[in-house]
Amino acid sequence: MGVVELFRFAERLAERYGIEYYEIRLMKISSTRLSMENGQLDELSQNGETGIGVRAFNGAWGFSSANDMKRAEKAVETAFKIAKLSRGEAKIYLGDPVEDEAEIKVEKPFTDVDISEKLALLREVDGLLGGTSSRSAGYADSLVETIYVNSLGSEIRTRVPRIALRFSVTVRGNGDMQTYWKTFGGTLGWELIEGIDLPYWTSLVKEKARQLLKARSPPSGEFEVIMDPELTGVFIHEALGHAVEADLVKNGDSILAGKLGERVAVEGLTVVDDPTLRGKFGSYIYDDEGVKAKRVEIIKDGVLVTYLNDRETSAHFGLEPNGHARAQSYAHQPLVRMGNTYVERGSWSLEEMLEEVKNGLYMVGDKGGQVDTAGGTFTFGAKEDYLIRNGEIAEMVRDVALSGKTLEVLRRIKAVGKDVRVEFPGYCGKGQSVPVDDGGPHILTRALVGGTR
């Protein structure tokens, strides 16, 4: 069944079931995955998948999906039946119909690169990582082609490529072990891989892991802290970004509920989510509700301006829809999610920040952590850390955790750097996994610091 025939079938069925609004996502996903562990090939796969996801709205949502287009009509009917039975009182933003065909263009499509060349890449990385206790490397690419139609008359066709390379090493000694890693990724083609200085980055990863093995434990207490662009990004994404997702706000799981228009951070701090950034891992053209992606200022000069939203939460809060409904695949319902989240440029250099710190820490990279968006607290680890003494970066320490209350730390920011970097790709989990990117400049603030061991 073609798109036109399926849409006409849905129109007839919507009238029969009294469905107010519906949307259909048809997706074709082509992907390649390779991984290597200590010189041994762990995975080599090339997959193709086609599927359909259907949502129907009747004051509440009904959803159904299928990975076989022969079951497309059944998926439509199931979603409509669920919506009819689940009738609720919610409202959604509808808007005008959109017709568009767009793609994120690349210089060198990875679909034109033979899998043998991708395997050779991993073998090269593995060889360069030699001399460590253990090592791993992984490569992945995907091309997602989507046809989106809805009952308003929208028909949107998009093509979004995505590519990533990650490698890590673990070193052991004196009964201890340390791991260090690096990830590259973006909505780019094979040019991403060709632009990586593999000897430099693999050497750096090995050296950092060895340095961490020799480093001592950190001090504990409240200190002035300088976060590098990567840690700034993960802090903004985790501690703030999730708290401004409007579905969490609506459900009472955010400290930022009821704070629109209020100052929640220091003046001069501006936080943005922009899925339109060229080549970034979290970029997309339209969200999974057919709303065009756009740059959104979340915080402007310390004031909370808006929430990231979807069709339902924008109607609930009376906000302009801003294209942040994302689904892991056709088999998942869209949720409010981030794209590329970062802190905008300030006016400070790193050297000027260091001069302000007599006794503190310089924290570099993201080592994961925990966030409580409802309680407004966080704990993050950094990949590497250095003591700061009298404005100078001193010896390395390791296994450092940064913790505090989100709003308190945002209000304590003393300096925002001018060296913005948004180049820290990853996947964000919220019941579903979607690609994101984050970053910002160096930031000087004050928070609790302690060891993770």
HELIX and SHEET records of a PDB file:
HELIX    1   1 VAL A    3  TYR A   17  1                                  15    
HELIX    2   2 MET A   69  ARG A   71  5                                   3    
HELIX    3   3 ALA A   72  LEU A   85  1                                  14    
HELIX    4   4 PHE A  110  ASP A  112  5                                   3    
HELIX    5   5 ILE A  115  LEU A  128  1                                  14    
HELIX    6   6 GLU A  191  GLU A  194  1                                   4    
HELIX    7   7 LEU A  198  LYS A  214  1                                  17    
HELIX    8   8 PRO A  229  PHE A  235  1                                   7    
HELIX    9   9 ILE A  236  GLY A  241  3                                   6    
HELIX   10  10 HIS A  242  VAL A  244  5                                   3    
HELIX   11  11 ALA A  246  LYS A  250  1                                   5    
HELIX   12  12 ARG A  311  PHE A  317  1                                   7    
HELIX   13  13 LEU A  350  GLU A  355  1                                   6    
HELIX   14  14 THR A  406  ARG A  411  1                                   6    
SHEET    1   A 6 TRP A  61  ALA A  66  0                                        
SHEET    2   A 6 GLN A  40  PHE A  57 -1                                        
SHEET    3   A 6 TYR A  21  GLU A  37 -1                                        
SHEET    4   A 6 SER A 134  ASN A 150 -1                                        
SHEET    5   A 6 GLU A 155  GLY A 173 -1                                        
SHEET    6   A 6 GLU A  99  GLU A 103  1                                        
SHEET    1   B 6 TRP A  61  ALA A  66  0                                        
SHEET    2   B 6 GLN A  40  PHE A  57 -1                                        
SHEET    3   B 6 TYR A  21  GLU A  37 -1                                        
SHEET    4   B 6 SER A 134  ASN A 150 -1                                        
SHEET    5   B 6 GLU A 155  GLY A 173 -1                                        
SHEET    6   B 6 ASP A 176  GLY A 186 -1                                        
SHEET    1   C 8 GLY A 369  ASP A 372  0                                        
SHEET    2   C 8 THR A 377  GLY A 381 -1                                        
SHEET    3   C 8 VAL A 400  LYS A 405 -1                                        
SHEET    4   C 8 ILE A 443  GLY A 451 -1                                        
SHEET    5   C 8 GLY A 221  MET A 227 -1                                        
SHEET    6   C 8 ASN A 359  VAL A 364  1                                        
SHEET    7   C 8 GLU A 384  ARG A 389 -1                                        
SHEET    8   C 8 GLU A 392  VAL A 397 -1                                        
SHEET    1   D 6 VAL A 303  LEU A 304  0                                        
SHEET    2   D 6 VAL A 296  LYS A 300 -1                                        
SHEET    3   D 6 VAL A 271  ASP A 273 -1                                        
SHEET    4   D 6 ASN A 340  VAL A 343 -1                                        
SHEET    5   D 6 SER A 433  GLY A 440  1                                        
SHEET    6   D 6 ARG A 421  VAL A 422 -1                                        
SHEET    1   E 6 VAL A 303  LEU A 304  0                                        
SHEET    2   E 6 VAL A 296  LYS A 300 -1                                        
SHEET    3   E 6 VAL A 271  ASP A 273 -1                                        
SHEET    4   E 6 ASN A 340  VAL A 343 -1                                        
SHEET    5   E 6 SER A 433  GLY A 440  1                                        
SHEET    6   E 6 GLY A 426  GLY A 429 -1                                        
SHEET    1   F 2 ALA A 325  ARG A 326  0                                        
SHEET    2   F 2 LEU A 335  VAL A 336 -1                                        
SHEET    1   G 5 GLY A 369  ASP A 372  0                                        
SHEET    2   G 5 THR A 377  GLY A 381 -1                                        
SHEET    3   G 5 VAL A 400  LYS A 405 -1                                        
SHEET    4   G 5 ILE A 443  GLY A 451 -1                                        
SHEET    5   G 5 ALA A 415  VAL A 416 -1                                        
END                                                                             
